[in-house]
Amino acid sequence: MLKYNYFPGCTLKTTAKQLEISAINVGKILGFELTELPRWHCCGTVVTLASDDKIRSIGAVRTLIRAQETGDDKLITICSVCLNTLRRINARFRDDDEFRDAVLKFMDDEPPYEGNIKVLHYVDVLLELGLDKLRKAVKRKLEGLKVGAYYGCLLLRPAEFSIDPNTERPTVLERIVATTGAEVVDFPLKIECCGSFETVHKPDFVAQRTYEIVESARRAGAETIVTFCPLCHFNLDRRQKIIMQVNPGFKPMPILYFTELLELALSEEELSWEGHEIDVSDILRRYATIKKEA
Amino acid sequence: MDIKVLKYDERLRERIDKIAASNFMKCYQCGMCSSGCPSIDEMDILPNQINMFLMLGQFDRVLESKSIWACVACFECAERCPQGVDLSKINEALRQIKIRRNMDLFNIWEVVGKEELPTIVLVASFRKFTA
Protein backbone atom coordinates (compact mmCIF):
# COMPACT_ATOMS: atom_id res chain seq x y z
CA MET A 1 0.00 0.00 0.00
CA LEU A 2 1.23 3.52 -0.84
CA LYS A 3 2.14 5.47 2.26
CA TYR A 4 2.24 9.22 2.67
CA ASN A 5 3.41 11.36 5.56
CA TYR A 6 0.39 13.22 6.80
CA PHE A 7 -0.01 16.46 8.75
CA PRO A 8 -3.52 16.81 10.24
CA GLY A 9 -3.29 20.22 11.93
CA CYS A 10 -5.36 21.32 14.91
CA THR A 11 -8.91 21.42 13.59
CA LEU A 12 -9.04 17.94 12.06
CA LYS A 13 -8.47 16.69 15.60
CA THR A 14 -11.22 18.83 17.14
CA THR A 15 -14.28 20.20 15.31
CA ALA A 16 -13.55 18.61 11.91
CA LYS A 17 -12.90 15.00 12.94
CA GLN A 18 -15.22 13.73 10.24
CA LEU A 19 -13.00 15.31 7.56
CA GLU A 20 -10.02 13.30 8.78
CA ILE A 21 -11.98 10.07 9.30
CA SER A 22 -13.50 10.16 5.82
CA ALA A 23 -10.20 11.14 4.18
CA ILE A 24 -8.42 8.19 5.80
CA ASN A 25 -11.24 5.80 4.87
CA VAL A 26 -11.21 6.93 1.25
CA GLY A 27 -7.43 6.47 1.19
CA LYS A 28 -7.76 2.88 2.43
CA ILE A 29 -10.30 2.08 -0.27
CA LEU A 30 -8.11 3.61 -2.99
CA GLY A 31 -4.95 1.91 -1.73
CA PHE A 32 -3.03 4.62 0.09
CA GLU A 33 -2.36 5.18 3.75
CA LEU A 34 -2.00 8.54 5.47
CA THR A 35 0.64 8.06 8.16
CA GLU A 36 0.37 10.81 10.71
CA LEU A 37 3.73 12.35 11.61
CA PRO A 38 4.71 10.91 15.02
CA ARG A 39 5.08 14.45 16.30
CA TRP A 40 3.84 17.65 14.74
CA HIS A 41 3.30 21.30 15.62
CA CYS A 42 0.63 23.87 14.89
CA CYS A 43 1.28 25.33 11.42
CA GLY A 44 0.60 28.78 12.85
CA THR A 45 -3.01 28.68 11.56
CA VAL A 46 -2.59 31.64 9.23
CA VAL A 47 0.65 32.56 7.57
CA THR A 48 2.12 35.74 8.93
CA LEU A 49 2.10 38.49 6.30
CA ALA A 50 4.40 40.75 8.29
CA SER A 51 7.85 40.42 6.75
CA ASP A 52 9.64 41.13 10.03
CA ASP A 53 7.71 38.48 11.96
CA LYS A 54 9.71 35.27 11.86
CA ILE A 55 8.81 33.60 15.15
CA ARG A 56 5.33 32.59 13.94
CA SER A 57 6.88 30.51 11.18
CA ILE A 58 8.85 28.31 13.58
CA GLY A 59 6.03 25.81 14.17
CA ALA A 60 5.68 25.13 10.47
CA VAL A 61 9.44 24.71 10.01
CA ARG A 62 9.54 22.27 12.95
CA THR A 63 6.84 20.20 11.28
CA LEU A 64 8.82 20.23 8.03
CA ILE A 65 11.86 18.98 9.98
CA ARG A 66 9.72 16.16 11.46
CA ALA A 67 8.74 15.23 7.90
CA GLN A 68 12.38 15.39 6.77
CA GLU A 69 13.36 12.96 9.56
CA THR A 70 11.14 10.27 8.05
CA GLY A 71 13.31 10.19 4.93
CA ASP A 72 10.38 10.82 2.61
CA ASP A 73 10.17 14.11 0.71
CA LYS A 74 6.38 14.46 0.62
CA LEU A 75 4.00 15.79 3.24
CA ILE A 76 0.23 15.63 2.74
CA THR A 77 -2.28 18.03 4.27
CA ILE A 78 -6.06 18.17 3.96
CA CYS A 79 -6.87 21.49 5.62
CA SER A 80 -6.73 24.47 3.22
CA VAL A 81 -5.24 26.75 5.86
CA CYS A 82 -2.46 24.31 6.78
CA LEU A 83 -1.71 23.81 3.08
CA ASN A 84 -1.39 27.54 2.44
CA THR A 85 0.68 28.19 5.57
CA LEU A 86 3.08 25.28 5.09
CA ARG A 87 3.55 25.98 1.37
CA ARG A 88 4.21 29.68 1.90
CA ILE A 89 6.64 29.20 4.76
CA ASN A 90 8.38 26.41 2.85
CA ALA A 91 8.80 28.73 -0.15
CA ARG A 92 10.01 31.62 2.02
CA PHE A 93 12.54 29.31 3.64
CA ARG A 94 13.90 28.40 0.21
CA ASP A 95 13.83 31.89 -1.35
CA ASP A 96 14.56 34.36 1.46
CA ASP A 97 18.16 34.04 2.69
CA GLU A 98 17.76 36.38 5.63
CA PHE A 99 14.66 34.53 6.83
CA ARG A 100 16.32 31.13 6.48
CA ASP A 101 19.44 32.22 8.37
CA ALA A 102 17.44 33.71 11.23
CA VAL A 103 15.21 30.64 11.54
CA LEU A 104 18.12 28.19 11.42
CA LYS A 105 20.02 30.19 14.04
CA PHE A 106 16.99 30.27 16.33
CA MET A 107 16.47 26.53 15.88
CA ASP A 108 20.08 25.42 16.17
CA ASP A 109 19.15 22.61 18.57
CA GLU A 110 17.14 20.98 15.80
CA PRO A 111 18.62 19.19 12.79
CA PRO A 112 18.67 21.91 10.10
CA TYR A 113 15.78 21.89 7.65
CA GLU A 114 17.12 21.37 4.15
CA GLY A 115 14.14 22.83 2.34
CA ASN A 116 13.34 19.72 0.29
CA ILE A 117 9.91 18.73 1.56
CA LYS A 118 7.12 18.97 -1.00
CA VAL A 119 3.90 20.03 0.69
CA LEU A 120 1.02 18.38 -1.14
CA HIS A 121 -2.72 18.51 -0.76
CA TYR A 122 -5.00 15.46 -0.61
CA VAL A 123 -6.19 16.50 -4.08
CA ASP A 124 -2.63 16.06 -5.40
CA VAL A 125 -2.65 12.48 -4.11
CA LEU A 126 -5.94 11.77 -5.88
CA LEU A 127 -4.60 13.26 -9.12
CA GLU A 128 -1.42 11.22 -8.80
CA LEU A 129 -3.51 8.05 -8.44
CA GLY A 130 -5.50 9.04 -11.49
CA LEU A 131 -9.16 9.92 -11.81
CA ASP A 132 -9.79 6.75 -13.83
CA LYS A 133 -8.84 4.67 -10.83
CA LEU A 134 -11.24 6.75 -8.75
CA ARG A 135 -14.03 6.29 -11.27
CA LYS A 136 -13.51 2.53 -11.38
CA ALA A 137 -13.54 2.28 -7.59
CA VAL A 138 -17.01 3.83 -7.26
CA LYS A 139 -19.41 1.39 -5.56
CA ARG A 140 -22.41 3.65 -5.14
CA LYS A 141 -22.92 5.92 -8.10
CA LEU A 142 -24.24 9.23 -6.83
CA GLU A 143 -26.62 9.67 -9.74
CA GLY A 144 -28.98 12.57 -9.39
CA LEU A 145 -27.03 14.32 -6.62
CA LYS A 146 -26.39 17.96 -7.57
CA VAL A 147 -23.10 19.06 -6.05
CA GLY A 148 -21.45 22.46 -5.94
CA ALA A 149 -17.71 22.30 -5.17
CA TYR A 150 -16.53 25.21 -3.05
CA TYR A 151 -12.87 26.27 -3.10
CA GLY A 152 -12.89 29.34 -0.88
CA CYS A 153 -9.67 31.33 -0.84
CA LEU A 154 -6.71 29.38 0.45
CA LEU A 155 -6.82 26.41 -1.94
CA LEU A 156 -6.41 28.88 -4.81
CA ARG A 157 -4.62 32.01 -3.72
CA PRO A 158 -1.88 33.15 -3.99
CA ALA A 159 -1.64 31.49 -7.43
CA GLU A 160 1.86 30.20 -6.73
CA PHE A 161 0.44 27.89 -4.05
CA SER A 162 -2.83 26.96 -5.74
CA ILE A 163 -4.15 23.42 -6.26
CA ASP A 164 -5.40 24.49 -9.72
CA PRO A 165 -3.41 26.55 -12.24
CA ASN A 166 -6.57 28.45 -13.17
CA THR A 167 -7.32 30.44 -10.02
CA GLU A 168 -10.28 32.35 -11.46
CA ARG A 169 -12.08 29.37 -13.02
CA PRO A 170 -10.68 26.28 -11.33
CA THR A 171 -12.04 22.84 -12.27
CA VAL A 172 -9.99 20.31 -10.32
CA LEU A 173 -12.58 19.71 -7.59
CA GLU A 174 -15.36 19.43 -10.19
CA ARG A 175 -13.38 16.82 -12.12
CA ILE A 176 -13.06 14.75 -8.96
CA VAL A 177 -16.75 15.16 -8.05
CA ALA A 178 -17.68 13.99 -11.57
CA THR A 179 -15.97 10.62 -10.98
CA THR A 180 -18.62 9.77 -8.36
CA GLY A 181 -21.44 10.02 -10.90
CA ALA A 182 -22.85 13.09 -9.16
CA GLU A 183 -23.99 16.05 -11.22
CA VAL A 184 -21.44 18.88 -11.02
CA VAL A 185 -22.85 22.36 -10.52
CA ASP A 186 -20.64 25.33 -11.34
CA PHE A 187 -21.46 28.47 -9.35
CA PRO A 188 -19.88 31.92 -9.43
CA LEU A 189 -19.11 32.34 -5.72
CA LYS A 190 -17.18 29.06 -5.45
CA ILE A 191 -13.88 30.97 -5.29
CA GLU A 192 -15.01 33.68 -2.85
CA CYS A 193 -14.04 33.88 0.80
CA CYS A 194 -16.55 32.65 3.43
CA GLY A 195 -15.56 35.36 5.91
CA SER A 196 -12.95 33.15 7.57
CA PHE A 197 -11.98 33.90 11.16
CA GLU A 198 -14.26 36.97 11.32
CA THR A 199 -16.72 34.29 12.46
CA VAL A 200 -15.36 34.70 16.00
CA HIS A 201 -16.37 38.31 16.62
CA LYS A 202 -18.68 38.99 13.65
CA PRO A 203 -20.85 35.88 13.21
CA ASP A 204 -23.61 37.96 11.57
CA PHE A 205 -21.28 39.17 8.84
CA VAL A 206 -20.18 35.59 8.16
CA ALA A 207 -23.85 34.53 8.08
CA GLN A 208 -24.38 37.13 5.34
CA ARG A 209 -21.41 35.75 3.38
CA THR A 210 -22.76 32.21 3.89
CA TYR A 211 -26.19 33.28 2.63
CA GLU A 212 -24.69 34.73 -0.56
CA ILE A 213 -22.55 31.64 -1.22
CA VAL A 214 -25.34 29.13 -0.49
CA GLU A 215 -27.86 31.04 -2.61
CA SER A 216 -25.35 31.36 -5.45
CA ALA A 217 -24.95 27.58 -5.43
CA ARG A 218 -28.70 27.02 -5.15
CA ARG A 219 -29.48 29.33 -8.09
CA ALA A 220 -27.04 27.30 -10.18
CA GLY A 221 -28.94 24.13 -9.22
CA ALA A 222 -26.93 22.68 -6.33
CA GLU A 223 -28.57 20.81 -3.44
CA THR A 224 -25.37 20.46 -1.45
CA ILE A 225 -21.94 22.13 -1.25
CA VAL A 226 -18.73 20.18 -0.67
CA THR A 227 -15.56 21.70 0.78
CA PHE A 228 -12.09 20.65 1.91
CA CYS A 229 -11.61 23.46 4.40
CA PRO A 230 -12.59 22.84 8.05
CA LEU A 231 -13.10 26.57 8.51
CA CYS A 232 -15.27 27.03 5.41
CA HIS A 233 -17.28 24.01 6.53
CA PHE A 234 -17.85 25.48 9.95
CA ASN A 235 -18.96 28.82 8.52
CA LEU A 236 -21.16 27.50 5.71
CA ASP A 237 -22.74 24.88 7.99
CA ARG A 238 -23.10 26.60 11.38
CA ARG A 239 -23.80 30.12 10.23
CA GLN A 240 -26.92 28.96 8.37
CA LYS A 241 -28.51 28.78 11.81
CA ILE A 242 -28.26 32.58 12.08
CA ILE A 243 -29.77 32.96 8.59
CA MET A 244 -32.73 30.78 9.64
CA GLN A 245 -33.36 32.96 12.70
CA VAL A 246 -33.35 36.16 10.64
CA ASN A 247 -35.08 34.75 7.59
CA PRO A 248 -37.61 32.00 8.47
CA GLY A 249 -38.22 31.32 4.76
CA PHE A 250 -34.60 30.30 4.19
CA LYS A 251 -34.16 26.67 3.21
CA PRO A 252 -31.00 25.22 4.77
CA MET A 253 -28.50 23.46 2.53
CA PRO A 254 -26.42 20.50 3.75
CA ILE A 255 -22.66 21.14 3.59
CA LEU A 256 -20.44 18.06 3.21
CA TYR A 257 -16.74 17.60 3.56
CA PHE A 258 -15.31 16.78 0.14
CA THR A 259 -14.04 13.45 1.42
CA GLU A 260 -17.47 12.53 2.82
CA LEU A 261 -18.84 12.71 -0.70
CA LEU A 262 -16.03 10.44 -1.90
CA GLU A 263 -16.63 8.08 1.02
CA LEU A 264 -20.32 7.87 0.13
CA ALA A 265 -19.46 6.87 -3.43
CA LEU A 266 -16.48 4.58 -2.74
CA SER A 267 -17.49 2.73 0.41
CA GLU A 268 -19.92 -0.16 0.70
CA GLU A 269 -20.27 0.21 4.43
CA GLU A 270 -22.97 1.77 6.56
CA LEU A 271 -22.01 5.36 7.32
CA SER A 272 -22.66 7.97 9.94
CA TRP A 273 -21.48 11.54 9.60
CA GLU A 274 -21.08 13.45 12.84
CA GLY A 275 -20.55 17.12 13.41
CA HIS A 276 -23.04 18.67 11.00
CA GLU A 277 -25.36 21.44 12.08
CA ILE A 278 -27.50 21.18 8.94
CA ASP A 279 -28.96 17.70 8.59
CA VAL A 280 -27.13 15.57 6.00
CA SER A 281 -29.06 12.34 6.57
CA ASP A 282 -31.31 12.79 3.50
CA ILE A 283 -28.30 12.62 1.19
CA LEU A 284 -26.78 9.76 3.15
CA ARG A 285 -30.03 7.77 3.15
CA ARG A 286 -30.47 8.18 -0.59
CA TYR A 287 -27.31 6.21 -1.37
CA ALA A 288 -26.32 4.32 1.79
CA THR A 289 -27.57 2.87 5.05
CA ILE A 290 -27.10 5.04 8.10
CA LYS A 291 -24.99 3.42 10.78
CA LYS A 292 -26.77 3.28 14.13
CA GLU A 293 -24.91 4.46 17.19
CA ALA A 294 -23.39 1.55 19.11
CA MET B 1 -13.69 64.76 -1.06
CA ASP B 2 -11.92 66.42 1.84
CA ILE B 3 -8.21 66.03 1.20
CA LYS B 4 -5.74 67.74 3.50
CA VAL B 5 -2.06 68.00 2.70
CA LEU B 6 -0.23 67.16 5.90
CA LYS B 7 3.41 66.84 6.80
CA TYR B 8 4.46 63.45 5.45
CA ASP B 9 5.51 61.11 8.26
CA GLU B 10 8.48 59.51 6.57
CA ARG B 11 9.26 57.25 9.53
CA LEU B 12 5.78 55.75 9.57
CA ARG B 13 5.88 55.22 5.81
CA GLU B 14 9.16 53.36 6.13
CA ARG B 15 7.72 51.25 8.92
CA ILE B 16 4.68 50.27 6.84
CA ASP B 17 6.95 49.49 3.87
CA LYS B 18 9.26 47.40 5.99
CA ILE B 19 6.52 45.28 7.61
CA ALA B 20 4.42 44.93 4.44
CA ALA B 21 7.26 44.45 1.97
CA SER B 22 4.81 45.60 -0.71
CA ASN B 23 4.92 49.09 -2.20
CA PHE B 24 1.62 50.98 -2.05
CA MET B 25 3.18 53.77 -4.12
CA LYS B 26 2.80 51.57 -7.21
CA CYS B 27 -1.02 51.75 -6.98
CA TYR B 28 -2.65 53.68 -9.87
CA GLN B 29 -6.16 53.62 -8.41
CA CYS B 30 -7.86 51.34 -10.95
CA GLY B 31 -10.17 49.97 -8.23
CA MET B 32 -9.77 46.30 -9.12
CA CYS B 33 -9.12 45.45 -5.45
CA SER B 34 -12.34 47.14 -4.31
CA SER B 35 -14.44 45.53 -7.03
CA GLY B 36 -13.58 42.02 -5.86
CA CYS B 37 -13.30 42.45 -2.10
CA PRO B 38 -15.83 40.26 -0.23
CA SER B 39 -15.45 42.26 3.00
CA ILE B 40 -16.50 45.60 1.55
CA ASP B 41 -19.75 45.74 3.57
CA GLU B 42 -17.70 45.93 6.76
CA MET B 43 -15.41 48.70 5.52
CA ASP B 44 -15.62 52.47 5.94
CA ILE B 45 -13.00 53.24 3.31
CA LEU B 46 -12.57 51.12 0.18
CA PRO B 47 -9.47 48.96 -0.39
CA ASN B 48 -8.20 51.25 -3.18
CA GLN B 49 -8.78 54.23 -0.87
CA ILE B 50 -6.52 52.62 1.74
CA ASN B 51 -3.73 52.89 -0.83
CA MET B 52 -4.82 56.39 -1.83
CA PHE B 53 -4.71 57.77 1.73
CA LEU B 54 -1.36 56.06 2.30
CA MET B 55 0.04 57.70 -0.83
CA LEU B 56 -1.23 61.04 0.44
CA GLY B 57 0.42 60.43 3.80
CA GLN B 58 -2.90 60.39 5.68
CA PHE B 59 -1.76 57.46 7.80
CA ASP B 60 -4.02 58.12 10.79
CA ARG B 61 -7.10 58.07 8.61
CA VAL B 62 -6.18 54.54 7.53
CA LEU B 63 -4.95 53.36 10.93
CA GLU B 64 -8.22 54.50 12.54
CA SER B 65 -10.41 52.93 9.85
CA LYS B 66 -12.60 49.84 10.26
CA SER B 67 -11.36 48.54 6.93
CA ILE B 68 -7.98 47.23 8.04
CA TRP B 69 -9.75 44.90 10.52
CA ALA B 70 -12.32 43.69 7.97
CA CYS B 71 -9.63 42.19 5.73
CA VAL B 72 -9.23 38.44 6.32
CA ALA B 73 -6.45 38.01 3.74
CA CYS B 74 -8.36 36.04 1.12
CA PHE B 75 -5.85 37.44 -1.42
CA GLU B 76 -8.40 38.34 -4.11
CA CYS B 77 -7.05 41.90 -4.30
CA ALA B 78 -3.44 40.76 -4.28
CA GLU B 79 -4.02 38.22 -7.04
CA ARG B 80 -5.86 40.63 -9.32
CA CYS B 81 -3.82 43.81 -8.85
CA PRO B 82 -2.30 44.78 -12.21
CA GLN B 83 0.50 46.59 -10.36
CA GLY B 84 1.36 43.70 -8.07
CA VAL B 85 0.47 45.60 -4.91
CA ASP B 86 -0.35 43.14 -2.14
CA LEU B 87 -3.00 44.90 -0.09
CA SER B 88 -3.36 41.91 2.22
CA LYS B 89 0.25 42.49 3.31
CA ILE B 90 -0.31 46.25 3.63
CA ASN B 91 -3.37 45.65 5.81
CA GLU B 92 -1.36 43.24 7.93
CA ALA B 93 1.30 45.90 8.40
CA LEU B 94 -1.31 48.48 9.42
CA ARG B 95 -2.90 46.06 11.91
CA GLN B 96 0.52 45.17 13.26
CA ILE B 97 1.35 48.82 13.85
CA LYS B 98 -1.79 49.13 15.99
CA ILE B 99 -1.36 45.77 17.75
CA ARG B 100 2.29 46.42 18.57
CA ARG B 101 1.08 49.49 20.47
CA ASN B 102 -0.70 46.95 22.72
CA MET B 103 -4.17 47.25 21.22
CA ASP B 104 -6.90 44.58 21.22
CA LEU B 105 -9.72 44.87 18.70
CA PHE B 106 -12.05 43.01 21.08
CA ASN B 107 -11.98 41.38 24.46
CA ILE B 108 -11.06 37.72 24.03
CA TRP B 109 -13.11 36.66 27.09
CA GLU B 110 -16.26 38.12 25.58
CA VAL B 111 -16.11 35.84 22.54
CA VAL B 112 -14.69 32.64 24.02
CA GLY B 113 -17.04 30.13 25.55
CA LYS B 114 -20.23 31.32 23.84
CA GLU B 115 -20.09 28.45 21.38
CA GLU B 116 -17.75 25.69 20.28
CA LEU B 117 -15.43 27.24 17.70
CA PRO B 118 -12.81 25.50 15.56
CA THR B 119 -9.31 25.82 17.02
CA ILE B 120 -8.20 27.35 13.77
CA VAL B 121 -10.47 30.41 13.96
CA LEU B 122 -9.64 31.11 17.58
CA VAL B 123 -5.89 31.08 17.01
CA ALA B 124 -6.16 33.01 13.73
CA SER B 125 -8.48 35.60 15.15
CA PHE B 126 -6.41 36.25 18.28
CA ARG B 127 -3.26 36.48 16.20
CA LYS B 128 -4.75 38.96 13.77
CA PHE B 129 -6.78 41.10 16.16
CA THR B 130 -5.15 41.12 19.57
CA ALA B 131 -1.81 42.13 21.04
Interface residues (C-beta under 8 A of the other chain):
Chain A: G9 C10 T11 T14 T15 A16 C42 T45 V46 T48 L49 A50 S51 D52 D53 R56 C79 V81 G152 C153 L154 R157 P158 A159 T167 E192 C193 G195 S196 F197 E198 T199 V200 H201 K202 F205 Q208 R209 P230 L231 F234
Chain B: K18 I19 A20 A21 P38 S39 D41 E42 A70 V72 A73 C74 F75 E76 A78 E79 D86 S88 K89 E92 A93 Q96 L105 F106 V111 E116 L117 P118 T119 I120 V121 L122 V123 A124 S125 R127 K128 F129
